[in-house]
Amino acid sequence: MAISLDLMKEITEAAGLPGYEGEIRSLMGKYLGSGAAVETDRLGNVIACKEGTSARPRIMLAAHMDEIGFMVKSITEEGFLKFQTLGGWWEQVMLAQRVVVKGRFGDIPGVIGSKPPHVLTEDERKKVVKKEDMYIDIGVANKAEAEAKGVTPGDPVIPVCPFTPLANEQYLMAKAWDDRFGCLVLIEVIQALKDIPHPNTVYAVGTVQEEVGLRGATTSAFGIDPDIGLALDVTIAADTPGLKGGQLQARLGGGPAVLLYDASMIPHLGLRNFVLDVAREEGLPVQLDALERGGTDAGRIHLARRGVPSLVICAPTRYIHSHASVLHRNDLENAVKLLLAIIRRLDEKALARLL
């Protein structure tokens, strides 16, 4: 099963900030709609329903469409843009990075700047520059010129990073692998299910506003009323210099990771064991990981209505929550294989056994 590099490029490079998911939502609707019935709810979630041979169990697969980015907050008299972060940013990865402002008249390139280090005091040079002291330079002379170009407070600002296979072409660099990884898995799973019988009904949901509070998962899970919830997201790769032994566990190329814990959810034990058994029986690589901070859509899915047994399946990814992140192609494709194996086996009897 080989996922098209052209599809990866299209999905990862699409714009889609929290509350501004229109561009990626359009793509998700197009690709999911070629294999299932699709609707968009009032919050903007894309919900694809693929019926199998039974109405139950209902399996909800969730991947958030939104990425971290910025929003124009104000324009200075000199034409620089002050901004609000959307999602979690660490200041040290922001400076001198390219962005695109989605203005009223089209895309406007820019760069994030701050007071130059050459004029800082020794004490100032030792400190991380705060977000509120940064600005976006779009190359205009003043506020009036910025406004004439179509810049308005409230405009979304997208990080720039073209999709790029690296020296080993299994390693793929792009913006927004968090969570375009999950979006690609949803697309591939729904496409594959056109030719694969399954004893359940699958709901593939591209959720909105995950990065600012898991909001889309909250409403979509309530509407679907699933029997099982599987969130598809990324986890922090443990294979870069400086990480202490045992601090993290998942490595690029080692297979998708099952989260044993994150700050939003402790996974359902029966579902966890079921997924690990399926992986073993299918001969698919799988890793285990735990995150002390952060959460996923499963953090809201498992609390829907009377409660939903839920689990998170992740791709180990380097440099998440920055302009450029890196994952391994095999982990992406093995995640698709694992999801399909789970769906083929998860009938009402299997659900009763794992509860």
Residue frames relative to the residue before (quaternion, step in Angstrom):
aa qw qx qy qz dx dy dz
M 1.0000 0.0000 0.0000 0.0000 0.00 0.00 0.00
A 0.0007 0.8127 -0.5804 0.0506 3.56 -0.41 1.23
I 0.2789 -0.7575 0.5697 0.1545 3.55 -0.73 1.05
S 0.5282 -0.6691 0.4340 0.2914 3.55 -0.86 1.00
L 0.4543 -0.6699 0.5152 0.2817 3.57 -0.95 0.90
D 0.6022 0.5564 -0.3613 0.4441 3.58 1.08 -0.62
L 0.6480 0.4988 -0.3172 0.4802 3.59 1.02 -0.78
M 0.6267 0.5322 -0.3376 0.4583 3.59 0.98 -0.80
K 0.6551 0.5158 -0.3068 0.4589 3.56 0.93 -0.92
E 0.6759 0.5067 -0.3004 0.4428 3.57 0.86 -0.97
I 0.7039 0.4682 -0.2718 0.4598 3.58 0.88 -0.94
T 0.7063 0.4635 -0.2888 0.4505 3.62 0.85 -0.87
E 0.7122 0.4582 -0.2733 0.4562 3.60 1.00 -0.69
A 0.5011 0.6494 -0.4346 0.3720 3.61 1.22 -0.21
A 0.4523 -0.6729 0.5184 0.2717 3.55 -1.15 0.69
G 0.2425 0.7795 -0.5579 0.1493 3.56 -1.10 0.63
L 0.0301 0.8108 -0.5812 0.0621 3.58 0.24 1.25
P 0.6586 -0.4768 0.3724 0.4475 3.61 -1.19 0.25
G 0.8112 0.1883 -0.1751 0.5252 3.55 -0.67 1.12
Y 0.7387 0.3053 -0.1834 0.5722 3.58 1.32 -0.20
E 0.2576 0.8348 -0.4547 0.1732 3.58 1.03 0.77
G 0.3028 0.8272 -0.4545 0.1320 3.61 1.26 -0.01
E 0.6918 0.4929 -0.3006 0.4338 3.60 0.82 -0.93
I 0.7073 0.4212 -0.2695 0.4997 3.59 0.83 -0.92
R 0.5935 0.5642 -0.3709 0.4380 3.61 1.08 -0.60
S 0.6317 0.5362 -0.3293 0.4528 3.59 1.00 -0.80
L 0.6684 0.4903 -0.2971 0.4738 3.59 0.95 -0.87
M 0.6560 0.5068 -0.3214 0.4578 3.58 0.91 -0.86
G 0.6401 0.5246 -0.3277 0.4557 3.57 0.97 -0.80
K 0.6534 0.5219 -0.3111 0.4516 3.57 0.99 -0.85
Y 0.7486 0.4157 -0.2408 0.4571 3.59 0.72 -1.02
L 0.6579 0.4732 -0.3235 0.4885 3.61 0.99 -0.70
G 0.6561 0.5500 -0.3091 0.4140 3.56 1.04 -0.76
S 0.6035 0.5542 -0.3701 0.4379 3.59 1.20 -0.28
G 0.7728 0.3164 -0.1876 0.5172 3.58 1.26 -0.17
A 0.7947 0.1526 -0.0658 0.5838 3.59 1.24 -0.16
A 0.5722 -0.5472 0.4696 0.3906 3.55 -1.33 0.17
V 0.1163 -0.8282 0.5482 0.0067 3.59 -0.74 1.07
E 0.0296 0.7590 -0.6505 -0.0018 3.51 -1.16 0.73
T 0.2836 -0.7214 0.6013 0.1942 3.55 -1.30 0.35
D 0.3194 -0.7697 0.5160 0.1983 3.59 -0.70 1.02
R 0.7468 -0.4502 0.2667 0.4104 3.56 -1.31 0.13
L 0.6664 0.4798 -0.3121 0.4779 3.60 1.16 -0.44
G 0.6027 -0.5832 0.3445 0.4218 3.59 1.25 -0.36
N 0.4215 0.6917 -0.4792 0.3379 3.60 1.23 0.16
V 0.2879 -0.7142 0.6084 0.1920 3.57 -1.11 0.74
I 0.0563 -0.8191 0.5701 -0.0304 3.57 -0.61 1.16
A 0.0817 -0.7903 0.6072 0.0067 3.56 -0.59 1.21
C 0.1418 -0.7923 0.5908 0.0556 3.57 -0.85 1.00
K 0.0496 -0.7862 0.6159 -0.0107 3.57 -0.69 1.17
E 0.2399 -0.8002 0.5380 0.1127 3.54 -0.33 1.28
G 0.2122 -0.7552 0.6070 0.1271 3.52 -1.12 0.78
T 0.7638 -0.3511 0.2600 0.4751 3.56 -1.08 -0.67
S 0.7660 0.2159 -0.1522 0.5861 3.59 1.29 -0.05
A 0.5205 -0.6463 0.4628 0.3118 3.56 -1.10 0.70
R 0.7715 0.1972 -0.0999 0.5966 3.56 1.18 -0.64
P 0.5244 -0.1622 -0.8351 -0.0361 1.46 -2.18 1.25
R 0.4074 -0.6558 0.5714 0.2783 3.52 -1.28 0.43
I 0.1287 -0.7932 0.5941 0.0375 3.57 -0.66 1.15
M 0.1527 -0.7908 0.5890 0.0660 3.56 -0.68 1.09
L 0.0987 -0.7573 0.6448 0.0318 3.56 -0.75 1.14
A 0.0453 -0.8302 0.5553 -0.0209 3.58 -0.65 1.07
A 0.0610 0.7534 -0.6527 0.0519 3.54 -1.04 0.92
H 0.3480 -0.7611 0.4968 0.2297 3.59 -0.70 0.95
M 0.4153 -0.7295 0.5036 0.2045 3.52 -0.98 0.98
D 0.6528 0.5534 -0.3290 0.3992 3.58 1.06 -0.65
E 0.2243 -0.7371 0.6279 0.1105 3.50 -1.32 0.61
I 0.5498 -0.5812 0.4560 0.3899 3.58 -1.20 0.25
G 0.1438 0.7808 -0.5959 0.1205 3.56 -1.14 0.62
F 0.5186 -0.6284 0.4912 0.3080 3.53 -1.16 -0.62
M 0.1897 -0.7435 0.6251 0.1435 3.54 -1.36 0.24
V 0.4832 -0.6537 0.4951 0.3068 3.57 -0.95 0.89
K 0.2025 -0.7961 0.5632 0.0895 3.56 -0.78 1.07
S 0.7812 -0.1412 0.1164 0.5969 3.59 1.02 -0.80
I 0.3243 -0.7097 0.5905 0.2061 3.55 -1.34 0.30
T 0.3642 -0.7301 0.5297 0.2317 3.59 -0.76 1.00
E 0.6622 -0.5023 0.3695 0.4155 3.57 -1.27 0.31
E 0.6700 0.4919 -0.2899 0.4744 3.58 1.21 -0.55
G 0.5916 -0.6185 0.3475 0.3831 3.60 1.29 -0.01
F 0.5078 0.6189 -0.4437 0.4028 3.59 1.22 0.27
L 0.3711 -0.7429 0.5216 0.1957 3.57 -1.10 0.74
K 0.2106 -0.7243 0.6426 0.1347 3.56 -0.87 0.97
F 0.1402 -0.8442 0.5173 0.0055 3.56 -0.90 0.91
Q 0.3527 -0.6717 0.6162 0.2116 3.46 -1.46 0.38
T 0.3777 -0.7036 0.5413 0.2632 3.61 -0.89 0.80
L 0.1674 -0.7403 0.6422 0.1071 3.55 -1.20 0.68
G 0.7682 0.1585 -0.1696 0.5966 3.55 -0.23 1.30
G 0.6566 -0.5645 0.3606 0.3466 3.54 -1.32 0.26
W 0.0038 0.7924 -0.6079 0.0503 3.57 -0.67 1.16
W 0.2527 -0.7088 0.6379 0.1639 3.53 -1.23 0.69
E 0.5291 -0.6977 0.3763 0.3029 3.56 -0.60 1.16
Q 0.6523 0.5679 -0.3292 0.3788 3.60 0.97 -0.78
V 0.7022 0.4359 -0.2852 0.4853 3.61 1.19 -0.30
M 0.5991 0.6337 -0.3319 0.3596 3.59 1.24 -0.04
L 0.6613 0.5665 -0.3298 0.3647 3.59 0.86 -0.90
A 0.8487 0.1628 -0.1641 0.4756 3.55 -1.20 0.82
Q 0.4907 0.6511 -0.4374 0.3795 3.58 1.22 0.40
R 0.4775 -0.6763 0.4900 0.2732 3.56 -1.10 0.77
V 0.0447 -0.7763 0.6288 0.0077 3.54 -1.18 0.72
V 0.2399 -0.7212 0.6196 0.1958 3.54 -1.38 0.14
V 0.2571 -0.7414 0.6022 0.1468 3.54 -0.84 1.03
K 0.2875 -0.7464 0.5776 0.1630 3.57 -0.81 1.03
G 0.0405 -0.8533 0.5193 -0.0231 3.55 0.23 1.32
R 0.7252 -0.4500 0.3096 0.4191 3.53 -1.34 0.17
F 0.7673 0.3463 -0.1790 0.5092 3.60 1.08 -0.73
G 0.7703 -0.2924 0.1788 0.5378 3.60 1.26 0.17
D 0.7151 -0.4502 0.3306 0.4204 3.54 -1.37 -0.08
I 0.0951 -0.7763 0.6227 0.0219 3.54 -1.06 0.92
P 0.3108 -0.7681 0.5244 0.1960 3.63 -0.53 1.10
G 0.0463 0.7948 -0.6038 0.0394 3.53 -1.21 0.60
V 0.2620 -0.7346 0.6008 0.1751 3.54 -1.35 0.00
I 0.4300 -0.6914 0.5185 0.2611 3.56 -1.08 0.75
G 0.0237 -0.8200 0.5707 -0.0366 3.57 -0.77 1.06
S 0.0839 -0.7589 0.6413 0.0758 3.52 -1.42 0.05
K 0.7309 -0.3633 0.3237 0.4786 3.55 -1.31 -0.12
P 0.4778 -0.7083 0.4286 0.2937 3.67 -0.68 1.03
P 0.5552 -0.6310 0.4234 0.3382 3.62 -1.01 0.74
H 0.5750 0.6238 -0.3719 0.3767 3.60 1.15 -0.57
V 0.7560 0.3599 -0.2050 0.5068 3.59 1.12 -0.56
L 0.4879 0.6555 -0.4388 0.3738 3.58 1.25 0.21
T 0.4991 -0.6065 0.5163 0.3413 3.54 -1.22 0.47
E 0.6690 -0.4883 0.3569 0.4319 3.59 -1.22 0.30
D 0.6473 0.5155 -0.3185 0.4624 3.57 1.01 -0.79
E 0.6537 0.5154 -0.3088 0.4600 3.60 0.98 -0.84
R 0.6515 0.5404 -0.3206 0.4251 3.60 0.98 -0.80
K 0.6499 0.5215 -0.3131 0.4556 3.60 1.19 -0.47
K 0.6769 0.4969 -0.2801 0.4653 3.58 1.24 -0.30
V 0.5086 -0.6080 0.5106 0.3330 3.54 -1.24 0.53
V 0.4596 -0.6674 0.5102 0.2883 3.57 -0.94 0.90
K 0.3910 -0.7340 0.5082 0.2240 3.57 -0.82 0.99
K 0.6331 -0.5581 0.3850 0.3735 3.55 -1.17 0.67
E 0.6787 0.5170 -0.3004 0.4264 3.55 0.94 -0.86
D 0.6603 0.4786 -0.3070 0.4907 3.59 1.27 -0.24
M 0.5853 0.5597 -0.3734 0.4525 3.59 1.27 0.09
Y 0.1027 -0.7683 0.6282 0.0675 3.54 -1.33 0.23
I 0.3725 -0.6803 0.5708 0.2693 3.55 -1.32 0.15
D 0.2198 -0.7652 0.5988 0.0875 3.52 -0.87 1.10
I 0.0777 -0.8114 0.5784 0.0312 3.62 -0.58 1.12
G 0.5444 -0.6684 0.3811 0.3341 3.57 1.27 0.23
V 0.4869 0.6051 -0.4860 0.4008 3.56 0.73 1.10
A 0.5840 -0.6303 0.4037 0.3142 3.56 -1.26 0.43
N 0.8144 -0.0478 0.0823 0.5725 3.59 1.07 -0.64
K 0.7436 -0.4112 0.2985 0.4345 3.55 -1.37 0.05
A 0.6518 0.5309 -0.3241 0.4339 3.58 0.91 -0.90
E 0.6600 0.5021 -0.3114 0.4640 3.58 0.99 -0.77
A 0.6186 0.5308 -0.3387 0.4700 3.58 1.05 -0.74
E 0.6697 0.4912 -0.2951 0.4724 3.57 0.92 -0.88
A 0.6366 0.5284 -0.3263 0.4572 3.59 1.04 -0.73
K 0.6510 0.5022 -0.3047 0.4808 3.59 1.18 -0.55
G 0.6102 -0.5983 0.3339 0.3979 3.58 1.28 -0.06
V 0.4593 0.6719 -0.4640 0.3498 3.60 1.21 0.28
T 0.0053 0.7913 -0.6082 0.0622 3.55 -0.89 1.03
P 0.5348 -0.5880 0.4761 0.3763 3.63 -0.98 0.67
G 0.7036 0.3866 -0.3275 0.4982 3.54 -0.86 1.05
D 0.5118 0.6394 -0.4295 0.3805 3.60 1.23 -0.21
P 0.4247 -0.6871 0.5193 0.2789 3.63 -1.01 0.75
V 0.1865 -0.7626 0.6139 0.0832 3.54 -1.20 0.70
I 0.1959 -0.8284 0.5231 0.0416 3.55 -0.54 1.27
P 0.4550 -0.6501 0.5261 0.3058 3.63 -0.97 0.77
V 0.3039 -0.7504 0.5617 0.1701 3.59 -1.14 0.66
C 0.3068 0.7030 -0.6119 0.1929 3.57 -0.92 1.00
P 0.2975 -0.7698 0.5340 0.1836 3.61 -0.30 1.17
F 0.5507 -0.5877 0.4793 0.3488 3.56 -1.14 0.68
T 0.0664 0.8259 -0.5472 0.1185 3.58 -0.67 1.14
P 0.2902 -0.6980 0.6235 0.1995 3.62 -0.75 0.99
L 0.3572 -0.7619 0.5060 0.1896 3.60 -0.90 0.93
A 0.8162 -0.2747 0.1584 0.4829 3.59 -1.30 -0.17
N 0.6850 0.2455 -0.1825 0.6612 3.55 1.09 -0.81
E 0.3661 -0.8036 0.4237 0.2018 3.58 -0.28 1.25
Q 0.5113 0.5992 -0.4393 0.4319 3.59 1.26 0.14
Y 0.6474 0.4677 -0.3024 0.5203 3.58 1.26 -0.40
L 0.0894 -0.8344 0.5431 -0.0281 3.56 -0.54 1.22
M 0.1679 -0.7883 0.5878 0.0693 3.56 -0.78 1.08
A 0.1861 0.7625 -0.6007 0.1520 3.57 -0.98 0.88
K 0.4873 -0.5647 0.5347 0.3972 3.52 -1.30 0.04
A 0.8626 0.2500 -0.1181 0.4236 3.52 -1.32 0.29
W 0.1960 0.7363 -0.6137 0.2068 3.61 0.88 0.76
D 0.6510 0.3934 -0.2720 0.5895 3.53 1.30 -0.43
D 0.6277 -0.5142 -0.5824 0.0488 1.68 -0.34 2.43
R 0.1739 0.7875 -0.5722 0.1486 3.57 0.78 0.93
F 0.4512 0.6339 -0.4501 0.4382 3.58 1.31 -0.13
G 0.7129 0.4565 -0.2584 0.4654 3.56 0.75 -1.06
C 0.6190 0.5474 -0.3425 0.4471 3.57 1.03 -0.77
L 0.6620 0.4943 -0.3053 0.4735 3.59 0.95 -0.85
V 0.6218 0.5289 -0.3462 0.4623 3.60 1.00 -0.74
L 0.6374 0.5260 -0.3352 0.4523 3.61 0.92 -0.85
I 0.6605 0.5161 -0.3076 0.4503 3.57 0.86 -0.97
E 0.7012 0.4726 -0.2790 0.4550 3.58 0.81 -1.00
V 0.6420 0.5198 -0.3316 0.4557 3.60 0.98 -0.76
I 0.6784 0.4824 -0.3032 0.4639 3.60 0.84 -0.91
Q 0.6320 0.5213 -0.3372 0.4638 3.59 1.00 -0.75
A 0.6792 0.4975 -0.2936 0.4527 3.58 0.92 -0.92
L 0.6554 0.5424 -0.3210 0.4162 3.60 1.01 -0.76
K 0.4763 0.6450 -0.4571 0.3849 3.60 1.21 -0.10
D 0.7848 0.3024 -0.1389 0.5228 3.59 1.13 -0.68
I 0.6726 0.4662 -0.2872 0.4977 3.58 1.29 0.11
P 0.3643 -0.7204 0.5400 0.2381 3.64 -0.64 1.04
H 0.0328 0.7966 -0.6031 0.0240 3.59 -1.05 0.72
P 0.4020 -0.7669 0.4612 0.1941 3.59 -0.86 1.02
N 0.6461 0.4620 -0.2909 0.5333 3.59 0.90 0.90
T 0.3768 -0.6642 0.5658 0.3110 3.54 -1.30 -0.24
V 0.2089 -0.8027 0.5538 0.0738 3.55 -0.76 1.10
Y 0.1180 -0.7560 0.6416 0.0532 3.53 -0.98 0.97
A 0.1034 -0.7789 0.6177 0.0320 3.57 -0.62 1.17
V 0.0540 -0.8425 0.5342 -0.0428 3.55 -0.44 1.25
G 0.1943 -0.7206 0.6560 0.1122 3.52 -0.91 1.04
T 0.1666 -0.8439 0.5060 0.0636 3.57 -0.21 1.26
V 0.3604 -0.7176 0.5595 0.2050 3.54 -1.29 0.46
Q 0.8701 0.2038 -0.1152 0.4338 3.51 -1.40 0.33
E 0.2225 0.7766 -0.5516 0.2077 3.58 0.97 0.82
E 0.6884 0.5263 -0.2861 0.4089 3.55 0.92 -0.94
V 0.7441 0.3488 -0.2176 0.5267 3.60 1.22 -0.24
G 0.8371 -0.2028 0.0753 0.5024 3.58 1.10 0.59
L 0.5135 -0.6811 0.4176 0.3131 3.63 1.13 0.55
R 0.2363 0.8466 -0.4574 0.1350 3.55 1.15 0.63
G 0.6764 0.5046 -0.3077 0.4395 3.58 0.88 -0.87
A 0.6282 0.5341 -0.3348 0.4562 3.57 1.05 -0.71
T 0.6015 0.5799 -0.3530 0.4211 3.57 1.09 -0.70
T 0.7446 0.4037 -0.2373 0.4756 3.58 0.74 -1.01
S 0.6724 0.5070 -0.3196 0.4344 3.61 0.91 -0.84
A 0.6449 0.5113 -0.3313 0.4614 3.61 0.98 -0.74
F 0.6212 0.5284 -0.3474 0.4629 3.59 1.02 -0.71
G 0.6984 0.4848 -0.2800 0.4459 3.57 0.92 -0.89
I 0.6989 0.4749 -0.2704 0.4614 3.58 1.00 -0.83
D 0.1286 -0.8072 0.5535 0.1599 3.59 1.02 -0.85
P 0.0856 0.8516 -0.5133 0.0624 3.62 0.71 1.04
D 0.4481 -0.6476 0.5440 0.2898 3.53 -1.37 0.32
I 0.7709 0.1236 -0.0492 0.6229 3.57 1.22 -0.59
G 0.1143 -0.7880 0.6007 0.0713 3.56 -1.07 0.76
L 0.0111 -0.7805 0.6248 -0.0179 3.57 -0.88 0.99
A 0.1523 -0.7837 0.5984 0.0673 3.57 -0.56 1.17
L 0.1974 -0.7609 0.6110 0.0939 3.55 -1.03 0.87
D 0.1825 0.7852 -0.5584 0.1956 3.56 -0.54 1.18
V 0.5205 -0.6145 0.4737 0.3566 3.57 -1.24 -0.31
T 0.1764 -0.7401 0.6318 0.1483 3.52 -1.34 0.32
I 0.6064 -0.5862 0.4006 0.3581 3.56 -1.22 0.41
A 0.4105 -0.7197 0.5077 0.2361 3.57 -0.78 1.05
A 0.3376 -0.7698 0.5186 0.1568 3.55 -1.01 0.89
D 0.6222 0.6101 -0.3105 0.3798 3.60 1.26 -0.06
T 0.5327 0.5908 -0.4380 0.4186 3.60 1.03 0.72
P 0.6404 -0.5508 0.3626 0.3938 3.62 -1.13 0.54
G 0.7670 0.4146 -0.2866 0.3970 3.52 -1.22 0.61
L 0.6047 0.5532 -0.3732 0.4348 3.58 1.19 -0.27
K 0.4332 -0.7105 0.4977 0.2446 3.57 -0.91 0.95
G 0.6118 -0.5720 0.4073 0.3642 3.53 -1.14 0.65
G 0.8151 0.2317 -0.1933 0.4945 3.56 -0.89 0.98
Q 0.5046 0.6618 -0.4284 0.3520 3.59 1.24 -0.22
L 0.7606 -0.0142 0.0296 0.6483 3.55 1.09 -0.85
Q 0.3219 -0.8045 0.4806 0.1350 3.58 -1.14 0.48
A 0.6941 0.5148 -0.2940 0.4083 3.62 0.97 -0.77
R 0.1508 -0.7971 0.5834 0.0389 3.55 -0.96 0.96
L 0.5781 -0.5835 0.4383 0.3651 3.57 -1.12 0.64
G 0.8024 0.2679 -0.2238 0.4840 3.55 -0.93 0.97
G 0.6010 0.5954 -0.3523 0.4003 3.58 1.26 -0.15
G 0.6491 -0.4911 0.3174 0.4866 3.55 1.28 -0.03
P 0.6333 -0.5071 0.3969 0.4292 3.58 -1.22 0.26
A 0.3450 -0.7501 0.5363 0.1754 3.56 -1.16 0.67
V 0.2799 -0.7116 0.6216 0.1698 3.52 -1.14 0.78
L 0.3323 -0.7548 0.5299 0.1975 3.58 -0.72 1.03
L 0.2979 -0.7550 0.5645 0.1502 3.54 -0.88 1.03
Y 0.7902 -0.0269 0.0537 0.6099 3.55 1.26 -0.47
D 0.1500 0.7254 -0.6717 0.0002 3.51 -1.28 0.51
A 0.7138 -0.4932 0.2870 0.4061 3.58 -1.25 0.22
S 0.7080 0.4558 -0.2681 0.4681 3.60 1.21 -0.28
M 0.8312 0.0581 0.0147 0.5527 3.61 1.14 -0.39
I 0.2198 -0.6755 0.6809 0.1781 3.49 -1.30 0.60
P 0.4224 -0.7527 0.4292 0.2662 3.63 -0.49 1.09
H 0.5836 -0.5636 0.4614 0.3590 3.51 -1.31 0.47
L 0.4727 -0.7226 0.4289 0.2653 3.57 -0.62 1.16
G 0.6740 0.5018 -0.3089 0.4455 3.59 0.86 -0.91
L 0.6597 0.4929 -0.3062 0.4775 3.57 1.00 -0.82
R 0.6166 0.5443 -0.3463 0.4512 3.58 1.00 -0.79
N 0.6895 0.4759 -0.2866 0.4647 3.58 0.83 -0.97
F 0.6125 0.5495 -0.3439 0.4525 3.59 1.04 -0.75
V 0.6788 0.4895 -0.2901 0.4642 3.59 0.87 -0.96
L 0.6661 0.4909 -0.3099 0.4683 3.60 0.93 -0.83
D 0.6294 0.5212 -0.3349 0.4691 3.60 1.06 -0.71
V 0.6361 0.5237 -0.3279 0.4622 3.58 0.97 -0.82
A 0.6520 0.5191 -0.3155 0.4538 3.58 0.91 -0.91
R 0.6659 0.4997 -0.3038 0.4632 3.57 0.94 -0.88
E 0.6855 0.4908 -0.2888 0.4537 3.58 0.88 -0.93
E 0.7029 0.4419 -0.2579 0.4941 3.59 1.11 -0.65
G 0.4300 -0.7149 0.4508 0.3174 3.59 1.26 -0.17
L 0.4351 0.7002 -0.4532 0.3391 3.57 1.14 0.63
P 0.4570 -0.6803 0.4869 0.3022 3.62 -0.91 0.81
V 0.0550 0.7790 -0.6225 0.0506 3.55 -1.03 0.81
Q 0.2018 -0.7709 0.5952 0.1036 3.56 -1.10 0.73
L 0.3230 -0.7139 0.5832 0.2142 3.55 -1.30 0.31
D 0.0409 0.7997 -0.5965 0.0549 3.56 -0.99 0.78
A 0.1185 -0.7618 0.6316 0.0820 3.54 -1.33 0.32
L 0.1478 -0.7895 0.5930 0.0557 3.56 -1.02 0.87
E 0.3764 -0.7383 0.5147 0.2198 3.56 -0.79 1.02
R 0.7774 0.2317 -0.1222 0.5719 3.58 1.14 -0.64
G 0.7249 0.4337 -0.3185 0.4300 3.51 -1.28 0.39
G 0.1075 -0.7852 0.6078 0.0499 3.52 -1.30 0.40
T 0.3113 -0.7355 0.5739 0.1812 3.55 -1.32 0.11
D 0.7324 -0.4006 0.3126 0.4532 3.55 -1.32 0.02
A 0.5758 0.5954 -0.3846 0.4074 3.60 1.11 -0.54
G 0.5645 0.6169 -0.3746 0.4006 3.57 1.19 -0.49
R 0.7133 0.3674 -0.2436 0.5448 3.57 1.21 -0.43
I 0.6044 0.5746 -0.3705 0.4090 3.59 0.99 -0.73
H 0.7035 0.4927 -0.2957 0.4182 3.59 0.82 -0.94
L 0.6785 0.4715 -0.2892 0.4834 3.59 1.26 -0.25
A 0.4475 0.7161 -0.4442 0.2993 3.60 1.25 -0.02
R 0.8637 0.0118 -0.0399 0.5023 3.52 -1.08 0.87
R 0.8285 -0.1598 0.1293 0.5209 3.62 -0.58 -1.12
G 0.6559 -0.4743 0.3103 0.4986 3.58 1.30 0.05
V 0.1170 -0.7991 0.5896 0.0145 3.56 -1.02 0.89
P 0.4180 -0.6763 0.5370 0.2819 3.64 -0.70 0.96
S 0.0368 0.8390 -0.5330 0.1029 3.56 -0.55 1.16
L 0.0695 -0.7730 0.6306 0.0000 3.51 -1.32 0.53
V 0.2771 -0.7382 0.5886 0.1783 3.56 -1.24 0.50
I 0.0945 -0.7596 0.6423 0.0394 3.56 -0.96 0.97
C 0.1025 -0.8522 0.5118 -0.0369 3.54 -0.56 1.24
A 0.3149 -0.6640 0.6258 0.2613 3.49 -1.42 0.18
P 0.4219 -0.6662 0.5388 0.2963 3.63 -0.81 0.87
T 0.0154 0.8224 -0.5617 0.0886 3.57 -0.72 1.06
R 0.3272 -0.7426 0.5548 0.1837 3.55 -0.96 0.92
Y 0.8699 0.1617 -0.1150 0.4516 3.53 -1.26 0.67
I 0.1928 0.7803 -0.5703 0.1693 3.60 0.92 0.81
H 0.8001 0.2363 -0.2339 0.4992 3.55 -1.27 0.52
S 0.5901 0.4449 -0.4286 0.5197 3.50 0.85 1.14
H 0.7079 -0.4438 0.3131 0.4516 3.59 -1.25 -0.08
A 0.8077 0.1775 -0.0551 0.5596 3.61 1.00 -0.80
S 0.0074 0.7890 -0.6140 0.0210 3.57 -0.86 0.99
V 0.2643 -0.7757 0.5640 0.1016 3.55 -1.24 0.57
L 0.0639 0.7697 -0.6348 0.0218 3.55 -0.99 0.89
H 0.5049 -0.6480 0.4906 0.2909 3.54 -1.35 0.20
R 0.5361 -0.6649 0.4198 0.3071 3.55 -0.83 1.01
N 0.6378 0.5465 -0.3417 0.4217 3.60 0.94 -0.80
D 0.6342 0.5311 -0.3382 0.4488 3.59 1.03 -0.73
L 0.6265 0.5297 -0.3204 0.4735 3.56 1.06 -0.76
E 0.7277 0.4372 -0.2568 0.4619 3.57 0.74 -1.00
N 0.6466 0.4960 -0.3316 0.4752 3.62 1.06 -0.61
A 0.5755 0.5604 -0.3815 0.4573 3.60 1.15 -0.45
V 0.6295 0.5188 -0.3294 0.4754 3.59 1.02 -0.77
K 0.6615 0.5061 -0.3071 0.4604 3.59 0.89 -0.92
L 0.6528 0.5147 -0.3165 0.4569 3.58 0.96 -0.84
L 0.6550 0.5103 -0.3186 0.4573 3.60 0.89 -0.88
L 0.6615 0.5040 -0.3145 0.4577 3.59 0.92 -0.84
A 0.6427 0.5126 -0.3247 0.4676 3.59 1.01 -0.76
I 0.6286 0.5263 -0.3279 0.4695 3.59 1.03 -0.79
I 0.6811 0.5012 -0.2906 0.4477 3.57 0.84 -1.00
R 0.6404 0.5341 -0.3322 0.4408 3.61 0.95 -0.80
R 0.7594 0.4131 -0.1979 0.4621 3.60 1.02 -0.79
L 0.6531 0.5667 -0.3102 0.3950 3.58 1.17 -0.51
D 0.1247 0.7761 -0.6015 0.1428 3.55 0.04 1.35
E 0.7534 -0.3912 0.2549 0.4630 3.60 -1.25 -0.06
K 0.6415 0.5170 -0.3336 0.4582 3.60 1.02 -0.72
A 0.6529 0.4999 -0.3172 0.4724 3.59 0.97 -0.83
L 0.6255 0.5309 -0.3385 0.4609 3.58 1.02 -0.75
A 0.6615 0.5109 -0.3132 0.4509 3.60 0.91 -0.89
R 0.6545 0.5210 -0.3155 0.4480 3.59 1.02 -0.77
L 0.7310 0.4398 -0.2687 0.4473 3.62 0.91 -0.77
L 0.5708 0.6060 -0.3824 0.4011 3.60 1.20 -0.32
